[in-house]
Amino acid sequence: MWDLDAALVAANYIAAVQRAGGLAVLVPPDSEHGEDGHQVLSLLDGLMLIGGPDLDPTSYGAELHPEAEERQPARDRIEMALLAAARRRAIPVLGICRGMQLINVQAGGTLHQHVPEMVGHERHRLDVGSLEGNDHEVVLDEGSLAARAAGERRHRVVSHHHQVVDRVGFGLAVTGRDGEDGVPEAVESTNGEWLLGVQWHPEADDASPVIAALVDRARG
């Protein structure tokens, strides 16, 4: 029984929602969500797409990179459906790390599959499975949703990723970048909807207001 598949979420995501006064609900991958995801979205006031393994590169027309992680196509497919449904229903969405990448791909964008090949260093993920030493500054656009959610334009964050946004999806804009190497760190909608993706991990920082911003929007 210990070898069975499981639907899991790290406790720090839950704690961040609860600190902001929200009720956290884990939505497991389920084909019964259907193609449009409306059944489960009718029960929710906000959607948070959390970190995890790399997206299947075939979803954006690329071949598998040698450094790619094991794919989870069922999770990809169902999260895409939930995201599309949330946007149709005007439910606020926050994508974290993989979640930001999924937002971009769902909008027709692409990803760089291995950041070190692009920037020449491993600083965004020094040690697989650890956030230690991965802190850095991101610079967010004046007046952007990303800056409002973070509460400041220059924001100290922690990261753990080896993939980033390449071609930006339709209706999205990059509104935050790494302060040193310029890697995209935030994307958001250009049409006024509450749709934000951040490449860093706000759930790992008890002082971060980013997840609370999602909860506040959901409360409204």
Helices and strands as residue ranges (DSSP letters): H 11-19, G 31-33, H 38-41, E 47-49, G 57-60, H 73-88, E 93-96, H 98-106, E 111-112, H 115-119, G 123-125, E 135-140, H 145-150, E 154-158, E 164-165, E 172-178, E 184-189, E 195-198, G 202-204, H 210-219
